[in-house]
Amino acid sequence: MRLFDVYPLFDINVVKGKGCRVWDSRGTEYLDLYGGHAVISIGHAHPHYVDMIGRQVATLGFYSNSVVNTLQQQLAERLGKMCGYDDYALFLINSGAEANENALKLASFYNGRTRIVSFVQAFHGRTSLAVEATDNPKIIAPVNACGHVTYLPLNDIQVMEQELAKGDVCAVIIEGIQGVGGIQVPDTPFLHALRAACTRHNTVLVLDEIQSGYGRTGQFFAHQYSDIRPDMITVAKGIANGFPMGGVLISPMFTPVYGQLGTTFGGNHLACSAALAVLDVMEQESLIENAATVGSYLIGELKQLPGIKEVRGRGLMIGLEFEQPIKELRNRLLHEQHVFTGASGTHVLRLLPPLCLSREESTSFLDKLNKALK
């Protein structure tokens, strides 16, 4: 059997990681400014993370959600306090797409509606309704194109209010910062107007913080810069530093019903242990504060470099837009300067490093980027 060939791959076999660095099978060291799509939050192979997962799997790796799992309860309490949503409930699953699927399903149970509002360039996952809410026709199969979703321009208050005033919108789903869409930041006035319009029309507001959450922007969630409270928040990626996990933070306005949602693997003992280790390290090493400080330094320095059309983002979620396509630049960074970066479309270089990125490592990256730009 062969692998189903759907990924364009760099010919690099990464075999080891430590902090913000990885090594390939030939022993070449790379600076990781991408964190495997923003998944590595506390750094590769953090000793506390390794220890907690090791001890847990040696004790009990899995049992189903038909029994009490106190690790889930601990995670919900810890996460609620750290992110400022301790009055919300937590439903645990395995991925970001699942988180969005369950949030939108719960919204439809709540108000009985079937229409979803998403935004131009949005990305919310690759399954069922999540992929239909993703503004990329190339990955929406005919079976998923069910006419549930209307895409609106980001930050256009008038268009948004007109659409919600129709009174038939089940939910609005919006990223805290658009990642795949090129690090596009929703305006604070727009988010305030969106929150008010959703409340006015009994429409559920879902904040997709899968990429922009978990401290990446220098706040626990990106939307907290705008001081709004959504009805549901979806999380994944950085929640367990590479262990497959996702979650939905659910407002008290929703009443749980037995059997309404469910999962086999979601919230298993090993995943919860990984997620608790992440919260431990984030707290002990002040990683949210580090993301804010180092991110501010990095953004400020990047804005001084020649040849960059625009620098966007917050904290350690950064997009560099260029006038010309970035494919060759990204290849030079990888193969000549040994730096992993990401891309959004053809013209935006995307930076999503582990939250433990140091100022010294940032300076090293700036030097390597300068060399690659010449």
Buried (B, 14 or more C-beta within 10 A) or exposed (E): EEEEEEEEEEEBEBEEBBBBBBBBEEEEEBBBBBBBBBBBBBBBBBEBBEEBBEEBEEEEEEEEBEEEBEBBEBBBEBBBEBBEBEEBBBBBBBBBBBBBBBBBBBBBBBBEBBBBBBBEBBBBBBBBBBBBBBBEEEEBEEEBEEEBBBBBEBBBBEEBBEBBEEEEBBBBBBBBBBBBBBBBBBBEEBBBBBBEBBEEBEBBBBBBBBBBBBBBBBBBBBBBBBEBBBBBBBBBBBBBBBBBBBBBBBBEEBEEEEEEBEBEBBBBBBBBBBBBBBBBBBEEBBBBEBBBBBBBBBBEBBEEEEEBEBBBBBBBBBBBBBEEEBEEBBEBBBBEBBBBBBBBBEBBBBBBBBBBBEEEBBEBBBEBBEEBBE
